[in-house]
Amino acid sequence: METRYTKQEIKQSEKFKRNRDLIEALLKDGIYYTTGEVLEIIERFMEGCV
């Protein structure tokens, strides 16, 4: 089972430092996400912007 993180923990991580604004806008407070889920959410958003 993958570790799950809060929006705040993800925003503070080195891995997602370039995407902090997207994370703030796309993720919900109080929900726990895996890194894979976060990457998928960001990818879907970016595909929609093209």
PQR file of N, CA, C, O and H, with PARSE charges and radii, in Angstrom:
ATOM      1  N   MET A   1       0.839  -1.183   0.000 -0.4000 1.5000
ATOM      2  CA  MET A   1       0.000   0.000   0.000 -0.0000 2.0000
ATOM      3  C   MET A   1       0.885   1.248   0.000  0.5500 1.7000
ATOM      4  O   MET A   1       1.820   1.362   0.793 -0.5500 1.4000
ATOM      5  N   GLU A   2       0.580   2.166  -0.888 -0.4000 1.5000
ATOM      6  CA  GLU A   2       1.355   3.401  -0.995 -0.0000 2.0000
ATOM      7  C   GLU A   2       1.033   4.348   0.157  0.5500 1.7000
ATOM      8  O   GLU A   2      -0.076   4.363   0.691 -0.5500 1.4000
ATOM      9  H   GLU A   2      -0.180   2.073  -1.533  0.4000 1.0000
ATOM     10  N   THR A   3       2.032   5.127   0.515 -0.4000 1.5000
ATOM     11  CA  THR A   3       1.835   6.149   1.537 -0.0000 2.0000
ATOM     12  C   THR A   3       0.981   7.262   0.969  0.5500 1.7000
ATOM     13  O   THR A   3       1.110   7.627  -0.200 -0.5500 1.4000
ATOM     14  H   THR A   3       2.933   5.115   0.081  0.4000 1.0000
ATOM     15  N   ARG A   4       0.112   7.796   1.800 -0.4000 1.5000
ATOM     16  CA  ARG A   4      -0.772   8.878   1.387 -0.0000 2.0000
ATOM     17  C   ARG A   4      -0.367  10.150   2.133  0.5500 1.7000
ATOM     18  O   ARG A   4       0.062  10.103   3.286 -0.5500 1.4000
ATOM     19  H   ARG A   4       0.007   7.500   2.750  0.4000 1.0000
ATOM     20  N   TYR A   5      -0.512  11.272   1.457 -0.4000 1.5000
ATOM     21  CA  TYR A   5      -0.077  12.552   1.997 -0.0000 2.0000
ATOM     22  C   TYR A   5      -1.191  13.592   1.894  0.5500 1.7000
ATOM     23  O   TYR A   5      -2.064  13.511   1.030 -0.5500 1.4000
ATOM     24  H   TYR A   5      -0.860  11.311   0.521  0.4000 1.0000
ATOM     25  N   THR A   6      -1.135  14.564   2.796 -0.4000 1.5000
ATOM     26  CA  THR A   6      -2.085  15.673   2.729 -0.0000 2.0000
ATOM     27  C   THR A   6      -1.625  16.663   1.663  0.5500 1.7000
ATOM     28  O   THR A   6      -0.482  16.625   1.208 -0.5500 1.4000
ATOM     29  H   THR A   6      -0.426  14.629   3.497  0.4000 1.0000
ATOM     30  N   LYS A   7      -2.525  17.531   1.282 -0.4000 1.5000
ATOM     31  CA  LYS A   7      -2.211  18.595   0.324 -0.0000 2.0000
ATOM     32  C   LYS A   7      -1.009  19.413   0.810  0.5500 1.7000
ATOM     33  O   LYS A   7      -0.113  19.732   0.029 -0.5500 1.4000
ATOM     34  H   LYS A   7      -3.454  17.561   1.651  0.4000 1.0000
ATOM     35  N   GLN A   8      -0.998  19.744   2.089 -0.4000 1.5000
ATOM     36  CA  GLN A   8       0.085  20.552   2.656 -0.0000 2.0000
ATOM     37  C   GLN A   8       1.423  19.817   2.576  0.5500 1.7000
ATOM     38  O   GLN A   8       2.439  20.420   2.232 -0.5500 1.4000
ATOM     39  H   GLN A   8      -1.726  19.485   2.724  0.4000 1.0000
ATOM     40  N   GLU A   9       1.430  18.528   2.889 -0.4000 1.5000
ATOM     41  CA  GLU A   9       2.668  17.743   2.812 -0.0000 2.0000
ATOM     42  C   GLU A   9       3.175  17.673   1.375  0.5500 1.7000
ATOM     43  O   GLU A   9       4.379  17.764   1.135 -0.5500 1.4000
ATOM     44  H   GLU A   9       0.604  18.039   3.169  0.4000 1.0000
ATOM     45  N   ILE A  10       2.270  17.515   0.432 -0.4000 1.5000
ATOM     46  CA  ILE A  10       2.657  17.438  -0.978 -0.0000 2.0000
ATOM     47  C   ILE A  10       3.236  18.771  -1.439  0.5500 1.7000
ATOM     48  O   ILE A  10       4.253  18.802  -2.132 -0.5500 1.4000
ATOM     49  H   ILE A  10       1.292  17.441   0.627  0.4000 1.0000
ATOM     50  N   LYS A  11       2.593  19.867  -1.057 -0.4000 1.5000
ATOM     51  CA  LYS A  11       3.098  21.195  -1.440 -0.0000 2.0000
ATOM     52  C   LYS A  11       4.502  21.441  -0.896  0.5500 1.7000
ATOM     53  O   LYS A  11       5.290  22.142  -1.532 -0.5500 1.4000
ATOM     54  H   LYS A  11       1.767  19.842  -0.494  0.4000 1.0000
ATOM     55  N   GLN A  12       4.825  20.890   0.247 -0.4000 1.5000
ATOM     56  CA  GLN A  12       6.122  21.109   0.871 -0.0000 2.0000
ATOM     57  C   GLN A  12       7.198  20.164   0.357  0.5500 1.7000
ATOM     58  O   GLN A  12       8.377  20.354   0.655 -0.5500 1.4000
ATOM     59  H   GLN A  12       4.185  20.321   0.764  0.4000 1.0000
ATOM     60  N   SER A  13       6.813  19.151  -0.409 -0.4000 1.5000
ATOM     61  CA  SER A  13       7.780  18.165  -0.872 -0.0000 2.0000
ATOM     62  C   SER A  13       8.662  18.736  -1.987  0.5500 1.7000
ATOM     63  O   SER A  13       8.239  19.583  -2.772 -0.5500 1.4000
ATOM     64  H   SER A  13       5.855  18.996  -0.651  0.4000 1.0000
ATOM     65  N   GLU A  14       9.870  18.253  -2.024 -0.4000 1.5000
ATOM     66  CA  GLU A  14      10.832  18.655  -3.049 -0.0000 2.0000
ATOM     67  C   GLU A  14      10.365  18.188  -4.433  0.5500 1.7000
ATOM     68  O   GLU A  14      10.561  18.890  -5.425 -0.5500 1.4000
ATOM     69  H   GLU A  14      10.214  17.564  -1.386  0.4000 1.0000
ATOM     70  N   LYS A  15       9.754  17.016  -4.497 -0.4000 1.5000
ATOM     71  CA  LYS A  15       9.317  16.430  -5.771 -0.0000 2.0000
ATOM     72  C   LYS A  15       8.320  17.324  -6.506  0.5500 1.7000
ATOM     73  O   LYS A  15       8.335  17.387  -7.735 -0.5500 1.4000
ATOM     74  H   LYS A  15       9.595  16.445  -3.691  0.4000 1.0000
ATOM     75  N   PHE A  16       7.456  18.012  -5.763 -0.4000 1.5000
ATOM     76  CA  PHE A  16       6.391  18.793  -6.388 -0.0000 2.0000
ATOM     77  C   PHE A  16       6.599  20.300  -6.269  0.5500 1.7000
ATOM     78  O   PHE A  16       5.651  21.069  -6.431 -0.5500 1.4000
ATOM     79  H   PHE A  16       7.444  17.960  -4.764  0.4000 1.0000
ATOM     80  N   LYS A  17       7.822  20.726  -5.990 -0.4000 1.5000
ATOM     81  CA  LYS A  17       8.042  22.160  -5.761 -0.0000 2.0000
ATOM     82  C   LYS A  17       7.713  23.014  -6.984  0.5500 1.7000
ATOM     83  O   LYS A  17       7.316  24.169  -6.829 -0.5500 1.4000
ATOM     84  H   LYS A  17       8.592  20.101  -5.859  0.4000 1.0000
ATOM     85  N   ARG A  18       7.866  22.483  -8.183 -0.4000 1.5000
ATOM     86  CA  ARG A  18       7.541  23.253  -9.396 -0.0000 2.0000
ATOM     87  C   ARG A  18       6.040  23.368  -9.629  0.5500 1.7000
ATOM     88  O   ARG A  18       5.588  24.213 -10.401 -0.5500 1.4000
ATOM     89  H   ARG A  18       8.189  21.545  -8.309  0.4000 1.0000
ATOM     90  N   ASN A  19       5.278  22.524  -8.967 -0.4000 1.5000
ATOM     91  CA  ASN A  19       3.833  22.465  -9.200 -0.0000 2.0000
ATOM     92  C   ASN A  19       3.020  22.952  -8.016  0.5500 1.7000
ATOM     93  O   ASN A  19       1.836  22.631  -7.910 -0.5500 1.4000
ATOM     94  H   ASN A  19       5.645  21.837  -8.340  0.4000 1.0000
ATOM     95  N   ARG A  20       3.624  23.712  -7.129 -0.4000 1.5000
ATOM     96  CA  ARG A  20       2.929  24.126  -5.912 -0.0000 2.0000
ATOM     97  C   ARG A  20       1.655  24.904  -6.188  0.5500 1.7000
ATOM     98  O   ARG A  20       0.656  24.705  -5.497 -0.5500 1.4000
ATOM     99  H   ARG A  20       4.586  23.972  -7.215  0.4000 1.0000
ATOM    100  N   ASP A  21       1.666  25.777  -7.172 -0.4000 1.5000
ATOM    101  CA  ASP A  21       0.460  26.538  -7.499 -0.0000 2.0000
ATOM    102  C   ASP A  21      -0.656  25.617  -8.010  0.5500 1.7000
ATOM    103  O   ASP A  21      -1.820  25.779  -7.643 -0.5500 1.4000
ATOM    104  H   ASP A  21       2.478  25.938  -7.732  0.4000 1.0000
ATOM    105  N   LEU A  22      -0.289  24.655  -8.855 -0.4000 1.5000
ATOM    106  CA  LEU A  22      -1.278  23.700  -9.349 -0.0000 2.0000
ATOM    107  C   LEU A  22      -1.833  22.852  -8.215  0.5500 1.7000
ATOM    108  O   LEU A  22      -3.038  22.611  -8.139 -0.5500 1.4000
ATOM    109  H   LEU A  22       0.656  24.524  -9.153  0.4000 1.0000
ATOM    110  N   ILE A  23      -0.957  22.408  -7.344 -0.4000 1.5000
ATOM    111  CA  ILE A  23      -1.386  21.595  -6.211 -0.0000 2.0000
ATOM    112  C   ILE A  23      -2.353  22.379  -5.344  0.5500 1.7000
ATOM    113  O   ILE A  23      -3.368  21.841  -4.900 -0.5500 1.4000
ATOM    114  H   ILE A  23       0.022  22.605  -7.405  0.4000 1.0000
ATOM    115  N   GLU A  24      -2.050  23.635  -5.103 -0.4000 1.5000
ATOM    116  CA  GLU A  24      -2.938  24.475  -4.299 -0.0000 2.0000
ATOM    117  C   GLU A  24      -4.315  24.567  -4.941  0.5500 1.7000
ATOM    118  O   GLU A  24      -5.333  24.527  -4.250 -0.5500 1.4000
ATOM    119  H   GLU A  24      -1.225  24.071  -5.464  0.4000 1.0000
ATOM    120  N   ALA A  25      -4.346  24.690  -6.256 -0.4000 1.5000
ATOM    121  CA  ALA A  25      -5.616  24.861  -6.966 -0.0000 2.0000
ATOM    122  C   ALA A  25      -6.381  23.548  -7.173  0.5500 1.7000
ATOM    123  O   ALA A  25      -7.611  23.535  -7.128 -0.5500 1.4000
ATOM    124  H   ALA A  25      -3.519  24.723  -6.818  0.4000 1.0000
ATOM    125  N   LEU A  26      -5.664  22.454  -7.397 -0.4000 1.5000
ATOM    126  CA  LEU A  26      -6.314  21.218  -7.812 -0.0000 2.0000
ATOM    127  C   LEU A  26      -6.639  20.245  -6.679  0.5500 1.7000
ATOM    128  O   LEU A  26      -7.622  19.509  -6.763 -0.5500 1.4000
ATOM    129  H   LEU A  26      -4.665  22.464  -7.433  0.4000 1.0000
ATOM    130  N   LEU A  27      -5.835  20.234  -5.637 -0.4000 1.5000
ATOM    131  CA  LEU A  27      -6.058  19.279  -4.546 -0.0000 2.0000
ATOM    132  C   LEU A  27      -6.963  19.879  -3.481  0.5500 1.7000
ATOM    133  O   LEU A  27      -7.036  21.096  -3.313 -0.5500 1.4000
ATOM    134  H   LEU A  27      -5.037  20.832  -5.569  0.4000 1.0000
ATOM    135  N   LYS A  28      -7.646  18.999  -2.771 -0.4000 1.5000
ATOM    136  CA  LYS A  28      -8.596  19.433  -1.750 -0.0000 2.0000
ATOM    137  C   LYS A  28      -8.001  19.237  -0.360  0.5500 1.7000
ATOM    138  O   LYS A  28      -7.308  18.252  -0.105 -0.5500 1.4000
ATOM    139  H   LYS A  28      -7.586  18.010  -2.908  0.4000 1.0000
ATOM    140  N   ASP A  29      -8.275  20.174   0.526 -0.4000 1.5000
ATOM    141  CA  ASP A  29      -7.858  20.050   1.914 -0.0000 2.0000
ATOM    142  C   ASP A  29      -8.591  18.879   2.557  0.5500 1.7000
ATOM    143  O   ASP A  29      -9.747  18.603   2.237 -0.5500 1.4000
ATOM    144  H   ASP A  29      -8.838  20.974   0.318  0.4000 1.0000
ATOM    145  N   GLY A  30      -7.904  18.195   3.467 -0.4000 1.5000
ATOM    146  CA  GLY A  30      -8.528  17.108   4.210 -0.0000 2.0000
ATOM    147  C   GLY A  30      -8.559  15.774   3.483  0.5500 1.7000
ATOM    148  O   GLY A  30      -9.048  14.785   4.027 -0.5500 1.4000
ATOM    149  H   GLY A  30      -6.965  18.418   3.727  0.4000 1.0000
ATOM    150  N   ILE A  31      -8.044  15.734   2.263 -0.4000 1.5000
ATOM    151  CA  ILE A  31      -7.989  14.495   1.479 -0.0000 2.0000
ATOM    152  C   ILE A  31      -6.531  14.037   1.431  0.5500 1.7000
ATOM    153  O   ILE A  31      -5.619  14.856   1.320 -0.5500 1.4000
ATOM    154  H   ILE A  31      -7.646  16.538   1.821  0.4000 1.0000
ATOM    155  N   TYR A  32      -6.324  12.738   1.515 -0.4000 1.5000
ATOM    156  CA  TYR A  32      -4.977  12.177   1.426 -0.0000 2.0000
ATOM    157  C   TYR A  32      -4.766  11.598   0.034  0.5500 1.7000
ATOM    158  O   TYR A  32      -5.642  10.913  -0.495 -0.5500 1.4000
ATOM    159  H   TYR A  32      -7.065  12.073   1.605  0.4000 1.0000
ATOM    160  N   TYR A  33      -3.604  11.871  -0.563 -0.4000 1.5000
ATOM    161  CA  TYR A  33      -3.287  11.461  -1.929 -0.0000 2.0000
ATOM    162  C   TYR A  33      -1.981  10.673  -1.959  0.5500 1.7000
ATOM    163  O   TYR A  33      -1.080  10.917  -1.157 -0.5500 1.4000
ATOM    164  H   TYR A  33      -2.893  12.427  -0.133  0.4000 1.0000
ATOM    165  N   THR A  34      -1.889   9.732  -2.887 -0.4000 1.5000
ATOM    166  CA  THR A  34      -0.603   9.094  -3.175 -0.0000 2.0000
ATOM    167  C   THR A  34       0.120   9.981  -4.197  0.5500 1.7000
ATOM    168  O   THR A  34      -0.503  10.817  -4.851 -0.5500 1.4000
ATOM    169  H   THR A  34      -2.621   9.534  -3.539  0.4000 1.0000
ATOM    170  N   THR A  35       1.415   9.794  -4.325 -0.4000 1.5000
ATOM    171  CA  THR A  35       2.150  10.593  -5.314 -0.0000 2.0000
ATOM    172  C   THR A  35       1.654  10.275  -6.721  0.5500 1.7000
ATOM    173  O   THR A  35       1.609  11.161  -7.576 -0.5500 1.4000
ATOM    174  H   THR A  35       1.921   9.115  -3.794  0.4000 1.0000
ATOM    175  N   GLY A  36       1.284   9.031  -6.967 -0.4000 1.5000
ATOM    176  CA  GLY A  36       0.746   8.653  -8.272 -0.0000 2.0000
ATOM    177  C   GLY A  36      -0.552   9.379  -8.589  0.5500 1.7000
ATOM    178  O   GLY A  36      -0.761   9.815  -9.721 -0.5500 1.4000
ATOM    179  H   GLY A  36       1.321   8.312  -6.273  0.4000 1.0000
ATOM    180  N   GLU A  37      -1.414   9.509  -7.609 -0.4000 1.5000
ATOM    181  CA  GLU A  37      -2.670  10.223  -7.806 -0.0000 2.0000
ATOM    182  C   GLU A  37      -2.411  11.701  -8.114  0.5500 1.7000
ATOM    183  O   GLU A  37      -3.069  12.287  -8.974 -0.5500 1.4000
ATOM    184  H   GLU A  37      -1.244   9.155  -6.690  0.4000 1.0000
ATOM    185  N   VAL A  38      -1.459  12.288  -7.413 -0.4000 1.5000
ATOM    186  CA  VAL A  38      -1.134  13.702  -7.641 -0.0000 2.0000
ATOM    187  C   VAL A  38      -0.597  13.886  -9.054  0.5500 1.7000
ATOM    188  O   VAL A  38      -1.003  14.810  -9.759 -0.5500 1.4000
ATOM    189  H   VAL A  38      -0.925  11.812  -6.714  0.4000 1.0000
ATOM    190  N   LEU A  39       0.306  13.020  -9.466 -0.4000 1.5000
ATOM    191  CA  LEU A  39       0.853  13.115 -10.822 -0.0000 2.0000
ATOM    192  C   LEU A  39      -0.251  12.979 -11.868  0.5500 1.7000
ATOM    193  O   LEU A  39      -0.247  13.688 -12.874 -0.5500 1.4000
ATOM    194  H   LEU A  39       0.636  12.269  -8.893  0.4000 1.0000
ATOM    195  N   GLU A  40      -1.190  12.072 -11.632 -0.4000 1.5000
ATOM    196  CA  GLU A  40      -2.303  11.872 -12.568 -0.0000 2.0000
ATOM    197  C   GLU A  40      -3.210  13.103 -12.633  0.5500 1.7000
ATOM    198  O   GLU A  40      -3.640  13.500 -13.717 -0.5500 1.4000
ATOM    199  H   GLU A  40      -1.193  11.496 -10.814  0.4000 1.0000
ATOM    200  N   ILE A  41      -3.499  13.702 -11.492 -0.4000 1.5000
ATOM    201  CA  ILE A  41      -4.335  14.908 -11.449 -0.0000 2.0000
ATOM    202  C   ILE A  41      -3.665  16.042 -12.214  0.5500 1.7000
ATOM    203  O   ILE A  41      -4.313  16.741 -12.993 -0.5500 1.4000
ATOM    204  H   ILE A  41      -3.149  13.380 -10.612  0.4000 1.0000
ATOM    205  N   ILE A  42      -2.372  16.222 -11.990 -0.4000 1.5000
ATOM    206  CA  ILE A  42      -1.626  17.287 -12.684 -0.0000 2.0000
ATOM    207  C   ILE A  42      -1.593  17.011 -14.182  0.5500 1.7000
ATOM    208  O   ILE A  42      -1.788  17.921 -14.987 -0.5500 1.4000
ATOM    209  H   ILE A  42      -1.845  15.655 -11.356  0.4000 1.0000
ATOM    210  N   GLU A  43      -1.348  15.763 -14.556 -0.4000 1.5000
ATOM    211  CA  GLU A  43      -1.286  15.398 -15.978 -0.0000 2.0000
ATOM    212  C   GLU A  43      -2.612  15.633 -16.680  0.5500 1.7000
ATOM    213  O   GLU A  43      -2.639  16.175 -17.785 -0.5500 1.4000
ATOM    214  H   GLU A  43      -1.189  15.024 -13.902  0.4000 1.0000
ATOM    215  N   ARG A  44      -3.718  15.229 -16.052 -0.4000 1.5000
ATOM    216  CA  ARG A  44      -5.040  15.456 -16.656 -0.0000 2.0000
ATOM    217  C   ARG A  44      -5.322  16.940 -16.828  0.5500 1.7000
ATOM    218  O   ARG A  44      -5.883  17.356 -17.842 -0.5500 1.4000
ATOM    219  H   ARG A  44      -3.697  14.789 -15.155  0.4000 1.0000
ATOM    220  N   PHE A  45      -4.937  17.735 -15.846 -0.4000 1.5000
ATOM    221  CA  PHE A  45      -5.133  19.178 -15.938 -0.0000 2.0000
ATOM    222  C   PHE A  45      -4.324  19.759 -17.094  0.5500 1.7000
ATOM    223  O   PHE A  45      -4.834  20.564 -17.874 -0.5500 1.4000
ATOM    224  H   PHE A  45      -4.481  17.397 -15.022  0.4000 1.0000
ATOM    225  N   MET A  46      -3.065  19.348 -17.200 -0.4000 1.5000
ATOM    226  CA  MET A  46      -2.202  19.871 -18.260 -0.0000 2.0000
ATOM    227  C   MET A  46      -2.693  19.458 -19.646  0.5500 1.7000
ATOM    228  O   MET A  46      -2.584  20.238 -20.592 -0.5500 1.4000
ATOM    229  H   MET A  46      -2.651  18.694 -16.567  0.4000 1.0000
ATOM    230  N   GLU A  47      -3.221  18.273 -19.777 -0.4000 1.5000
ATOM    231  CA  GLU A  47      -3.768  17.823 -21.068 -0.0000 2.0000
ATOM    232  C   GLU A  47      -4.978  18.675 -21.451  0.5500 1.7000
ATOM    233  O   GLU A  47      -5.191  18.957 -22.631 -0.5500 1.4000
ATOM    234  H   GLU A  47      -3.310  17.640 -19.008  0.4000 1.0000
ATOM    235  N   GLY A  48      -5.752  19.076 -20.483 -0.4000 1.5000
ATOM    236  CA  GLY A  48      -6.929  19.901 -20.743 -0.0000 2.0000
ATOM    237  C   GLY A  48      -6.572  21.320 -21.134  0.5500 1.7000
ATOM    238  O   GLY A  48      -7.373  22.013 -21.762 -0.5500 1.4000
ATOM    239  H   GLY A  48      -5.579  18.848 -19.525  0.4000 1.0000
ATOM    240  N   CYS A  49      -5.378  21.758 -20.771 -0.4000 1.5000
ATOM    241  CA  CYS A  49      -4.953  23.134 -21.060 -0.0000 2.0000
ATOM    242  C   CYS A  49      -4.360  23.278 -22.454  0.5500 1.7000
ATOM    243  O   CYS A  49      -4.227  24.395 -22.953 -0.5500 1.4000
ATOM    244  H   CYS A  49      -4.728  21.195 -20.261  0.4000 1.0000
ATOM    245  N   VAL A  50      -4.008  22.182 -23.080 -0.4000 1.5000
ATOM    246  CA  VAL A  50      -3.334  22.233 -24.379 -0.0000 2.0000
ATOM    247  C   VAL A  50      -4.330  22.502 -25.471  0.5500 1.7000
ATOM    248  O   VAL A  50      -3.957  22.582 -26.642 -0.5500 1.4000
ATOM    249  H   VAL A  50      -4.116  21.274 -22.674  0.4000 1.0000
TER
END
